[in-house]
Amino acid sequence: VNQLKANRATFGRDTGLLEGVWQDEYGPSEEILELGNYVAELLTQRHYRWITYNKAVKNFISDAFPPLPNDSDKAHREGYDRQRTMARVLSTTDLQDVKELQQRCDVLEAENESLR
């Protein structure tokens, strides 16, 4: 129980920092299983051959979730917003040039701000 509490010390708080030190979140097996089921269903519905190409999909997931900065809440939030924006921009199929890509990034960054 004490380990579970320690692993969830920042759960529900606005900050991942405790006494100036970043605290990663770790969930119990039920939450891990639920997230795994969600991702498996998402991959299936979106036509990823995650069973046949399991290692390749794991590499892709690793690439899609690079480490976020954790030296401050602001840096962490900005890193998350940047990754979310890039994922949303790159998931569209109608981009024609770099200028359009930048405009789309600007729009999505503004949307991210409004979601707070």
Buried (B, 14 or more C-beta within 10 A) or exposed (E): EEEEEEBBEBEEEEEBBEEEEBBEEBBEEEEEEEEEEEBEEEBEEEEBEBEEEEEEBEEBEEEEEEEBBBEBEEEBBBBEBBBBBBEBBEEEEEEEEEEEBEEBBEEBBEEBEEEE
